[in-house]
Every structure is written in structure tokens, then in C-alpha cells.
Amino acid sequence: MVLTGSQRAPHESGTDASQYADAIQVAASDKARDLGALLVFNQSIFPARQVRKVSSFQVNGFAAPETGPIGYIDGLRVCVAMRPVRHQTVALQPDTTLPRVDILPAYLDAPPDLLEFAVEAGAAGLVIDGLGRGHVPPSWLDALQRITQRGIPVAIVSSCQTGPVHASYEFPGAWRASRPPASSRYTI
């Protein structure tokens, strides 16, 4: 599967709408075989797993900050310089209903009732978009413990473009000074 798009409409100055042909070339190329889902944008080929939107208006609207592109399109030439590592995936039946998982942003002084409201409204899991290396406000710790003790999984991620989450600071909410009990199902 090869996905693409354009940042500018066909009638706008500097449009990139005609570059849909690049995605078709990549999809038809033997060089793209077994690479998994790809995104082709601005003459660059990215593995879909690594790509993110980096500009709301420029034609270089997508990038893979951690790894960079795996190839490029130059006229009629498709060049693949690297092959991404394929991770195991789970195949779902078309009629499969997945549980509701809410994504909540962490911010300074964010009230912990945001977490409780999400669960009360039906979230079967939470993804917390943490601060920095994956930190949460200290006021969230009790609510997170109550939620995980109910068997609801919580994953903490970082909205930073690069770098993993890590318990690196010594304050409540950074997971080091107040690491939850081993029985909790926090995922960092």
C-alpha cells in the first residue's frame, strides 16, 4: 500500500498535486515489494510506521524524524536505499470491533478528572501524550493508579519528535520518584 497526498490545491501557487504519479510509480515498482505500507511525498519514500506530519503548508509536509526517507523518486526512477525492518502485525477480520482507547494530552496543572471522565465515558484503555520524556502532572498519579487497578491499561508516550520515553527526572510524575507498584499496568 502506498499513500500520498498534496499540501496545496491544484490551483495554488507551487502546487504539489501533480506528484500523485510518484506514488503510482512506487506502487508499481518491484523495488517497493515487501516494504510494507509506504508514504510517498515530495519525491521521498517513507515507511508509514515512521512518518509524521511536520508542516501544515509546505510541500515537505511529511518526514520520518527518527530514520529519514528510505528512498526517493527522480523523474521515472524509483530508488530504494534502505529496507525497513518489518514488525509482526495482527490481522483483524473486517467486522472486528476494537475497544475504545482515548488519547489524552498531559499539560502542567491538567486536572486528573480528565482521566476519570474518559474511563467513565467508556474508554477501555488510555494513551497519555506525556510531557518531555513521557511525564505527567503529579496530580494524575492517584487517578492513574486507581484506573490501572481496575484493569484498564495506560500507555505513556511523548509528543517529542525524537527520543524514547524514559524515567529520567526526580519528581512525582516522572515515574522515578514515585514509581507505581509492580502490580500496576503502566506502560512507559
C-alpha positions as CSV (number, residue, x, y, z in Angstrom):
1,M,0.0,0.0,0.0
2,V,1.3,3.4,-1.0
3,L,-0.3,6.5,0.4
4,T,0.2,10.1,-0.8
5,G,-1.4,13.5,-0.8
6,S,-0.7,17.1,-1.5
7,Q,-0.2,20.1,0.6
8,R,-1.6,22.6,-1.9
9,A,-4.6,22.5,-4.2
10,P,-4.1,22.2,-7.9
11,H,-4.9,25.9,-8.4
12,E,-2.5,27.2,-5.8
13,S,1.0,28.6,-6.4
14,G,3.7,25.9,-6.1
15,T,1.2,23.1,-6.1
16,D,2.4,19.6,-5.5
17,A,-0.9,18.0,-6.6
18,S,0.6,16.6,-9.8
19,Q,3.0,14.4,-7.8
20,Y,0.4,11.7,-7.3
21,A,2.2,10.0,-10.2
22,D,5.2,9.4,-7.9
23,A,3.1,7.2,-5.6
24,I,1.7,5.2,-8.6
25,Q,5.3,4.7,-9.8
26,V,6.4,3.4,-6.4
27,A,3.4,1.1,-6.0
28,A,4.1,-0.4,-9.4
29,S,7.9,-0.8,-8.8
30,D,9.4,-4.1,-7.9
31,K,11.8,-2.1,-5.7
32,A,8.9,-1.4,-3.3
33,R,7.8,-5.0,-3.0
34,D,7.7,-6.3,0.6
35,L,8.4,-2.9,2.1
36,G,5.0,-2.7,3.8
37,A,2.8,0.4,3.9
38,L,4.6,3.4,2.5
39,L,4.0,7.2,2.2
40,V,5.3,9.0,-0.9
41,F,5.5,12.7,-0.5
42,N,7.7,15.4,-2.0
43,Q,9.7,12.9,-4.1
44,S,10.5,11.0,-0.9
45,I,9.6,7.4,0.2
46,F,8.9,6.8,3.9
47,P,7.8,3.7,5.8
48,A,4.3,4.5,7.1
49,R,5.2,3.3,10.6
50,Q,7.8,6.1,11.0
51,V,6.3,9.0,9.2
52,R,4.5,12.0,10.8
53,K,3.2,15.4,9.5
54,V,5.8,18.1,10.1
55,S,4.4,21.1,8.3
56,S,0.8,22.3,7.8
57,F,1.5,24.1,4.5
58,Q,5.0,23.4,3.0
59,V,5.4,20.7,0.3
60,N,7.8,18.9,2.6
61,G,4.8,18.3,4.8
62,F,5.8,14.8,6.0
63,A,9.0,13.3,7.3
64,A,10.4,10.4,9.4
65,P,12.4,12.4,12.0
66,E,14.0,9.3,13.6
67,T,15.0,7.5,10.4
68,G,14.6,9.8,7.4
69,P,13.3,8.6,4.0
70,I,14.1,5.1,2.7
71,G,14.3,6.3,-0.9
72,Y,13.2,8.8,-3.5
73,I,11.7,9.3,-6.9
74,D,13.7,11.1,-9.5
75,G,11.7,11.5,-12.7
76,L,10.8,7.9,-13.8
77,R,13.4,6.4,-11.5
78,V,12.5,4.8,-8.1
79,C,15.5,4.5,-5.8
80,V,15.2,2.5,-2.6
81,A,18.3,3.0,-0.4
82,M,17.1,1.2,2.7
83,R,14.7,-1.5,3.6
84,P,12.7,-1.0,6.9
85,V,12.5,-3.7,9.5
86,R,9.1,-5.4,9.3
87,H,7.4,-5.9,12.6
88,Q,4.9,-8.6,13.4
89,T,1.3,-7.3,12.8
90,V,-2.1,-8.6,13.8
91,A,-4.6,-9.4,11.1
92,L,-8.1,-8.4,12.0
93,Q,-11.3,-9.6,10.4
94,P,-13.3,-6.8,8.7
95,D,-16.1,-7.0,11.2
96,T,-13.8,-6.8,14.2
97,T,-14.7,-4.1,16.7
98,L,-11.8,-2.7,18.6
99,P,-12.1,-1.4,22.2
100,R,-12.3,2.4,22.6
101,V,-8.9,3.9,23.6
102,D,-8.8,7.6,24.4
103,I,-5.7,9.8,23.8
104,L,-5.2,12.5,26.4
105,P,-2.7,15.3,26.4
106,A,-0.7,16.0,29.6
107,Y,0.0,19.6,30.4
108,L,1.0,21.5,33.5
109,D,-1.8,21.6,36.1
110,A,-4.1,19.4,34.0
111,P,-6.9,18.2,36.2
112,P,-6.8,14.4,36.9
113,D,-10.6,14.2,36.4
114,L,-9.8,14.2,32.6
115,L,-8.6,10.7,33.1
116,E,-11.6,9.6,35.1
117,F,-14.1,11.2,32.7
118,A,-12.5,9.3,29.8
119,V,-12.9,6.0,31.6
120,E,-16.4,6.8,32.8
121,A,-17.4,7.6,29.2
122,G,-16.3,4.2,28.0
123,A,-12.5,4.2,27.3
124,A,-11.2,0.6,27.7
125,G,-7.6,2.0,27.6
126,L,-5.8,5.3,27.7
127,V,-2.8,6.7,25.9
128,I,-1.3,9.7,27.7
129,D,0.6,12.1,25.5
130,G,3.2,13.0,28.2
131,L,5.4,15.9,28.6
132,G,9.1,15.7,27.6
133,R,10.3,12.1,28.1
134,G,6.8,10.9,29.0
135,H,5.9,12.7,32.2
136,V,2.5,13.5,33.7
137,P,1.4,16.1,36.2
138,P,2.0,14.8,39.8
139,S,-1.8,15.3,40.5
140,W,-2.5,12.5,38.0
141,L,-0.7,9.8,39.9
142,D,-3.5,8.7,42.2
143,A,-6.0,8.7,39.4
144,L,-3.7,6.6,37.2
145,Q,-3.2,4.1,40.0
146,R,-7.0,3.8,40.5
147,I,-7.5,3.3,36.8
148,T,-4.8,0.7,36.3
149,Q,-6.0,-1.2,39.4
150,R,-9.4,-1.5,37.6
151,G,-7.5,-3.4,34.9
152,I,-7.6,-0.5,32.4
153,P,-4.2,-0.3,30.5
154,V,-2.5,3.0,30.3
155,A,0.4,3.8,27.9
156,I,2.5,6.9,28.3
157,V,4.1,8.3,25.2
158,S,5.9,11.5,24.3
159,S,4.9,14.1,21.7
160,C,8.5,14.9,21.1
161,Q,9.6,14.2,17.5
162,T,12.6,12.1,18.5
163,G,13.7,10.1,21.5
164,P,12.1,7.4,23.7
165,V,10.1,7.9,26.9
166,H,12.3,7.5,30.0
167,A,12.0,7.9,33.7
168,S,14.8,10.4,33.9
169,Y,13.8,13.1,36.4
170,E,13.5,13.0,40.1
171,F,10.0,14.4,40.7
172,P,6.5,12.9,41.2
173,G,5.0,12.4,37.7
174,A,8.4,11.5,36.2
175,W,7.9,7.8,37.4
176,R,11.2,7.6,39.2
177,A,10.5,9.3,42.5
178,S,7.0,7.8,42.7
179,R,7.1,4.7,40.5
180,P,3.8,2.9,40.7
181,P,3.5,-0.6,42.4
182,A,4.7,-3.5,40.3
183,S,1.1,-4.8,40.2
184,S,0.0,-1.7,38.2
185,R,-0.3,-1.9,34.4
186,Y,1.5,1.3,33.5
187,T,3.4,1.1,30.2
188,I,6.2,3.5,29.6
